[in-house]
């Protein structure tokens, strides 16, 4: 169930667009801010708000990697595995993360500190390999740099 404050934010957002459906993605982001992920209940409620079917809302929510459909860790580590990052050994970084964290892409550590996500592109090809941790980009990575970053996270 969305809070009244969240519903109000979504309504204000909807009115900023000539076509209300254009506010769907940012509305899903707002619900994720409140719950930590896009809950099935939030999908139902947003569908009612926008006059859409829950399936239509879920189709949008499931398309974007920035929208989480299940609870995630405190730190969401998104590793790019597109061609530029592949050419710069992102596979070694991914393998290292899997061993260090003890999880595979799509999983969360038992302490709920880290979630690992493999993404198609982070649009930082000139500084590959790249990882996004929550909202922060970390570029030109090596295993050593990545370990320093992970060690700095509380």
Backbone as CSV, one residue per row, in Angstrom:
resi,resn,N_x,N_y,N_z,CA_x,CA_y,CA_z,C_x,C_y,C_z
1,UNK,0.844,-1.179,0.000,0.000,0.000,0.000,0.888,1.240,0.000
2,UNK,0.600,2.152,-0.884,1.373,3.389,-0.967,0.883,4.393,0.067
3,UNK,1.816,5.142,0.593,1.436,6.173,1.558,0.713,7.308,0.826
4,UNK,0.004,8.102,1.604,-0.697,9.248,1.019,0.299,10.223,0.395
5,UNK,1.447,10.406,1.026,2.474,11.305,0.493,2.964,10.825,-0.871
6,UNK,3.155,9.516,-1.010,3.606,8.958,-2.287,2.524,9.107,-3.346
7,UNK,1.288,8.817,-2.986,0.187,8.992,-3.947,0.094,10.440,-4.396
8,UNK,0.279,11.383,-3.468,0.247,12.808,-3.823,1.383,13.175,-4.766
9,UNK,2.582,12.665,-4.495,3.723,12.937,-5.383,3.459,12.409,-6.786
10,UNK,2.854,11.234,-6.872,2.547,10.654,-8.174,1.501,11.490,-8.894
11,UNK,0.498,11.940,-8.179,-0.550,12.751,-8.800,0.015,14.069,-9.331
12,UNK,0.878,14.711,-8.562,1.519,15.953,-9.019,2.350,15.676,-10.268
13,UNK,3.062,14.576,-10.255,3.890,14.185,-11.388,3.037,13.927,-12.627
14,UNK,1.956,13.215,-12.469,1.050,12.910,-13.592,0.560,14.172,-14.271
15,UNK,0.285,15.199,-13.481,-0.271,16.436,-14.032,0.766,17.273,-14.776
16,UNK,2.034,16.938,-14.625,3.094,17.667,-15.331,3.213,17.241,-16.794
17,UNK,2.623,16.105,-17.126,2.754,15.560,-18.476,1.434,15.681,-19.229
18,UNK,1.505,16.058,-20.525,0.269,16.104,-21.322,-0.380,14.728,-21.437
19,UNK,0.433,13.680,-21.494,-0.045,12.299,-21.519,0.344,11.673,-20.186
20,UNK,-0.626,11.373,-19.341,-0.352,10.893,-17.983,0.554,9.670,-17.957
21,UNK,0.409,8.802,-18.924,1.207,7.567,-18.954,2.712,7.861,-19.004
22,UNK,3.077,9.038,-19.477,4.491,9.427,-19.527,5.110,9.509,-18.136
23,UNK,4.285,9.615,-17.119,4.766,9.692,-15.738,4.886,8.314,-15.091
24,UNK,4.672,7.257,-15.854,4.666,5.915,-15.275,6.031,5.512,-14.708
25,UNK,7.098,5.680,-15.469,8.415,5.274,-14.980,8.816,6.069,-13.739
26,UNK,8.742,7.410,-13.770,9.097,8.125,-12.541,8.173,7.796,-11.365
27,UNK,6.936,7.439,-11.639,6.027,7.040,-10.563,6.460,5.706,-9.952
28,UNK,6.920,4.807,-10.788,7.444,3.542,-10.279,8.709,3.776,-9.453
29,UNK,9.530,4.732,-9.877,10.726,5.064,-9.105,10.348,5.634,-7.731
30,UNK,9.316,6.435,-7.691,8.853,7.010,-6.424,8.368,5.898,-5.489
31,UNK,7.629,4.940,-6.031,7.160,3.844,-5.173,8.336,3.003,-4.690
32,UNK,9.348,2.860,-5.534,10.538,2.112,-5.129,11.272,2.841,-4.002
33,UNK,11.303,4.157,-4.059,11.910,4.931,-2.968,11.225,4.616,-1.640
34,UNK,9.916,4.479,-1.684,9.159,4.238,-0.458,9.348,2.816,0.071
35,UNK,9.378,1.830,-0.822,9.373,0.427,-0.401,10.709,-0.298,-0.566
36,UNK,11.640,0.304,-1.288,12.901,-0.362,-1.570,12.852,-1.183,-2.847
37,UNK,11.675,-1.474,-3.316,11.454,-2.169,-4.583,10.006,-1.950,-4.996
38,UNK,9.670,-2.332,-6.222,8.299,-2.179,-6.723,7.512,-3.413,-6.298
39,UNK,6.703,-3.247,-5.287,5.935,-4.366,-4.742,4.756,-4.699,-5.655
40,UNK,4.256,-5.928,-5.583,3.055,-6.271,-6.361,1.868,-5.363,-6.005
41,UNK,1.775,-4.991,-4.732,0.690,-4.092,-4.313,0.846,-2.719,-4.956
42,UNK,2.084,-2.252,-5.073,2.328,-0.957,-5.718,1.955,-1.015,-7.192
43,UNK,2.243,-2.124,-7.842,1.865,-2.290,-9.252,0.355,-2.176,-9.389
44,UNK,-0.372,-2.842,-8.500,-1.846,-2.781,-8.526,-2.339,-1.345,-8.339
45,UNK,-1.758,-0.667,-7.352,-2.213,0.690,-7.046,-1.877,1.671,-8.162
46,UNK,-0.697,1.551,-8.717,-0.319,2.439,-9.825,-1.210,2.170,-11.037
47,UNK,-1.538,0.921,-11.266,-2.456,0.594,-12.363,-3.788,1.315,-12.178
48,UNK,-4.302,1.316,-10.951,-5.568,2.035,-10.676,-5.398,3.528,-10.919
49,UNK,-4.309,4.091,-10.422,-4.063,5.536,-10.564,-4.002,5.933,-12.034
50,UNK,-3.349,5.113,-12.851,-3.154,5.453,-14.261,-4.239,4.909,-15.179
51,UNK,-5.173,4.138,-14.636,-6.223,3.564,-15.475,-5.676,2.523,-16.438
52,UNK,-4.681,1.763,-15.963,-4.062,0.720,-16.767,-4.307,-0.632,-16.105
53,UNK,-4.023,-1.682,-16.842,-4.095,-2.999,-16.217,-2.798,-3.213,-15.426
54,UNK,-2.842,-4.016,-14.376,-1.611,-4.333,-13.650,-0.541,-4.922,-14.564
55,UNK,-0.964,-5.688,-15.563,-0.012,-6.268,-16.514,0.752,-5.188,-17.280
56,UNK,0.056,-4.131,-17.684,0.708,-3.043,-18.410,1.762,-2.359,-17.530
57,UNK,1.454,-2.178,-16.283,2.402,-1.547,-15.357,3.575,-2.485,-15.107
58,UNK,3.282,-3.768,-14.909,4.354,-4.731,-14.654,5.282,-4.866,-15.861
59,UNK,4.724,-4.774,-17.076,5.560,-4.833,-18.278,6.613,-3.739,-18.254
60,UNK,6.236,-2.546,-17.853,7.176,-1.428,-17.770,8.168,-1.680,-16.634
61,UNK,7.672,-2.068,-15.469,8.537,-2.284,-14.308,9.554,-3.393,-14.571
62,UNK,9.156,-4.418,-15.299,10.062,-5.547,-15.519,11.069,-5.282,-16.635
63,UNK,10.849,-4.261,-17.444,11.756,-3.966,-18.548,13.033,-3.275,-18.077
64,UNK,12.936,-2.442,-17.069,14.058,-1.596,-16.659,14.799,-2.198,-15.467
65,UNK,16.146,-2.312,-15.603,16.944,-2.887,-14.524,17.014,-1.971,-13.304
66,UNK,16.685,-0.708,-13.471,16.729,0.226,-12.339,15.506,0.063,-11.431
67,UNK,14.529,-0.688,-11.877,13.335,-0.952,-11.078,13.413,-2.379,-10.560
68,UNK,13.414,-2.515,-9.256,13.587,-3.821,-8.629,12.236,-4.428,-8.300
69,UNK,12.089,-5.698,-8.644,10.826,-6.402,-8.417,10.842,-7.244,-7.161
70,UNK,11.961,-7.263,-6.483,12.058,-7.972,-5.206,13.018,-7.181,-4.319
71,UNK,13.014,-7.434,-3.023,13.898,-6.679,-2.129,15.370,-6.820,-2.555
72,UNK,16.108,-5.736,-2.383,17.528,-5.720,-2.738,18.351,-5.323,-1.521
73,UNK,19.651,-5.487,-1.634,20.549,-5.135,-0.559,20.728,-3.635,-0.415
74,UNK,21.433,-3.257,0.624,21.733,-1.849,0.874,22.498,-1.248,-0.302
75,UNK,23.389,-2.055,-0.889,24.167,-1.621,-2.042,23.842,-2.517,-3.224
76,UNK,23.355,-1.914,-4.295,23.073,-2.654,-5.515,24.252,-2.416,-6.460
77,UNK,24.958,-3.488,-6.751,26.125,-3.424,-7.619,25.695,-3.879,-9.006
78,UNK,25.696,-2.939,-9.947,25.358,-3.256,-11.328,26.659,-3.285,-12.127
79,UNK,26.955,-4.407,-12.709,28.167,-4.526,-13.511,27.793,-4.629,-14.982
80,UNK,28.399,-3.759,-15.774,28.143,-3.740,-17.212,28.898,-4.880,-17.873
81,UNK,28.207,-5.626,-18.724,28.843,-6.718,-19.451,28.646,-6.563,-20.961
82,UNK,28.488,-5.314,-21.396,28.353,-5.046,-22.824,29.731,-5.121,-23.482
83,UNK,29.802,-4.963,-24.784,31.010,-5.242,-25.555,32.239,-4.461,-25.082
84,UNK,32.117,-3.167,-24.805,33.290,-2.397,-24.368,33.822,-2.924,-23.049
85,UNK,32.938,-3.228,-22.137,33.368,-3.766,-20.843,33.915,-5.177,-20.993
86,UNK,33.319,-5.967,-21.887,33.840,-7.312,-22.146,35.276,-7.244,-22.653
87,UNK,35.534,-6.309,-23.555,36.880,-6.152,-24.105,37.883,-5.684,-23.057
88,UNK,37.375,-5.139,-21.955,38.239,-4.645,-20.865,38.170,-5.550,-19.629
89,UNK,37.840,-6.812,-19.832,37.890,-7.835,-18.788,36.845,-7.705,-17.676
90,UNK,35.660,-7.245,-18.010,34.609,-7.189,-16.987,34.275,-8.580,-16.458
91,UNK,34.509,-9.611,-17.267,34.217,-10.970,-16.811,35.063,-11.344,-15.598
92,UNK,36.306,-10.859,-15.546,37.160,-11.106,-14.381,36.600,-10.387,-13.158
93,UNK,36.119,-9.156,-13.363,35.506,-8.415,-12.254,34.259,-9.132,-11.751
94,UNK,33.430,-9.598,-12.669,32.206,-10.299,-12.286,32.543,-11.578,-11.519
95,UNK,33.497,-12.337,-12.015,33.897,-13.570,-11.323,34.424,-13.246,-9.923
96,UNK,35.201,-12.174,-9.810,35.736,-11.770,-8.512,34.600,-11.382,-7.555
97,UNK,33.643,-10.611,-8.057,32.507,-10.213,-7.217,31.727,-11.436,-6.741
98,UNK,31.527,-12.394,-7.617,30.778,-13.593,-7.240,31.488,-14.362,-6.129
99,UNK,32.801,-14.457,-6.226,33.566,-15.166,-5.192,33.584,-14.347,-3.908
100,UNK,33.891,-13.064,-4.018,34.011,-12.219,-2.817,32.680,-12.128,-2.067
101,UNK,31.593,-11.937,-2.802,30.288,-11.757,-2.156,29.572,-13.085,-1.902
102,UNK,29.970,-14.129,-2.595,29.327,-15.424,-2.427,27.945,-15.501,-3.043
103,UNK,27.707,-14.666,-4.058,26.408,-14.658,-4.737,26.618,-14.586,-6.239
104,UNK,25.560,-14.902,-6.979,25.546,-14.801,-8.433,24.698,-13.597,-8.826
105,UNK,24.802,-13.147,-10.083,23.935,-12.046,-10.525,22.468,-12.352,-10.253
106,UNK,21.770,-11.361,-9.738,20.358,-11.508,-9.393,20.136,-11.909,-7.952
107,UNK,21.221,-12.137,-7.207,21.093,-12.561,-5.811,21.545,-11.465,-4.853
108,UNK,21.149,-11.640,-3.604,21.496,-10.713,-2.528,22.204,-11.499,-1.440
109,UNK,23.219,-10.873,-0.834,23.941,-11.550,0.244,23.001,-11.798,1.423
110,UNK,23.261,-12.848,2.196,22.380,-13.167,3.326,22.227,-12.016,4.327
111,UNK,23.254,-11.168,4.472,23.146,-10.028,5.387,22.427,-8.832,4.767
112,UNK,21.957,-8.996,3.528,21.210,-7.980,2.781,22.036,-6.716,2.531
113,UNK,23.360,-6.867,2.513,24.219,-5.713,2.264,24.408,-5.466,0.764
114,UNK,24.567,-6.536,-0.019,24.854,-6.388,-1.442,23.890,-7.192,-2.299
115,UNK,23.506,-6.587,-3.416,22.798,-7.281,-4.488,23.646,-7.107,-5.731
116,UNK,23.857,-8.180,-6.468,24.670,-8.150,-7.679,23.763,-8.274,-8.892
117,UNK,23.930,-7.350,-9.850,23.100,-7.337,-11.047,24.004,-7.178,-12.264
118,UNK,23.811,-8.033,-13.232,24.516,-7.909,-14.504,23.628,-7.090,-15.426
119,UNK,24.174,-5.990,-15.987,23.379,-5.118,-16.856,23.996,-5.047,-18.243
120,UNK,23.162,-4.754,-19.198,23.578,-4.724,-20.592,24.483,-3.533,-20.903
121,UNK,24.190,-2.366,-20.350,24.998,-1.197,-20.690,24.791,-0.102,-19.647
122,UNK,25.896,0.493,-19.221,25.832,1.634,-18.309,26.261,2.925,-19.012
123,UNK,26.419,2.857,-20.329,26.716,4.034,-21.167,27.991,4.748,-20.736
124,UNK,29.014,3.971,-20.441,30.300,4.535,-20.060,31.425,3.783,-20.779
125,UNK,31.229,3.594,-22.067,32.134,2.747,-22.855,33.570,3.257,-22.863
126,UNK,33.755,4.569,-22.825,35.097,5.134,-22.862,35.879,4.927,-21.585
127,UNK,35.210,4.508,-20.526,35.879,4.311,-19.236,35.648,2.897,-18.707
128,UNK,35.492,1.968,-19.632,35.243,0.575,-19.261,36.493,-0.033,-18.623
129,UNK,36.281,-1.031,-17.762,35.010,-1.577,-17.285,34.409,-0.695,-16.192
130,UNK,33.092,-0.753,-16.097,32.369,0.130,-15.180,31.374,-0.653,-14.342
131,UNK,31.214,-0.178,-13.100,30.239,-0.713,-12.163,29.480,0.470,-11.595
132,UNK,28.188,0.315,-11.433,27.383,1.319,-10.748,26.959,0.722,-9.420
133,UNK,27.269,1.426,-8.330,26.839,0.999,-7.002,25.863,2.046,-6.505
134,UNK,24.616,1.626,-6.369,23.500,2.540,-6.123,23.535,3.614,-7.203
135,UNK,23.772,4.872,-6.871,23.748,5.937,-7.874,25.138,6.334,-8.359
136,UNK,26.188,5.708,-7.845,27.556,6.127,-8.140,28.228,5.213,-9.159
137,UNK,28.848,5.844,-10.168,29.623,5.126,-11.166,31.062,4.975,-10.689
138,UNK,31.643,3.825,-10.991,33.052,3.554,-10.710,33.634,3.010,-12.006
139,UNK,34.573,3.770,-12.569,35.049,3.493,-13.916,36.525,3.109,-13.934
140,UNK,36.975,2.616,-15.097,38.362,2.168,-15.279,38.755,1.209,-14.166
141,UNK,37.901,0.258,-13.882,38.095,-0.607,-12.720,39.107,-1.715,-12.935
142,UNK,39.749,-2.036,-11.842,40.569,-3.237,-11.716,40.023,-3.975,-10.495
143,UNK,40.463,-5.194,-10.300,40.031,-5.933,-9.112,40.475,-5.196,-7.856
144,UNK,41.671,-4.647,-7.883,42.187,-3.931,-6.714,41.345,-2.697,-6.399
145,UNK,41.003,-1.921,-7.428,40.162,-0.732,-7.227,38.784,-1.141,-6.707
146,UNK,38.236,-2.189,-7.278,36.918,-2.664,-6.863,36.936,-3.103,-5.404
147,UNK,37.975,-3.805,-4.992,38.077,-4.225,-3.590,38.151,-3.020,-2.653
148,UNK,38.890,-1.992,-3.032,38.973,-0.779,-2.200,37.601,-0.127,-2.054
149,UNK,36.853,-0.087,-3.148,35.500,0.498,-3.116,34.609,-0.316,-2.182
150,UNK,34.619,-1.634,-2.350,33.773,-2.497,-1.514,34.162,-2.382,-0.051
151,UNK,35.463,-2.305,0.229,35.935,-2.179,1.614,35.470,-0.879,2.260
152,UNK,35.228,0.145,1.446,34.823,1.454,1.979,33.326,1.543,2.299
153,UNK,32.557,0.560,1.869,31.101,0.598,2.077,30.749,0.024,3.438
154,UNK,29.927,0.763,4.166,29.499,0.320,5.501,28.253,-0.528,5.417
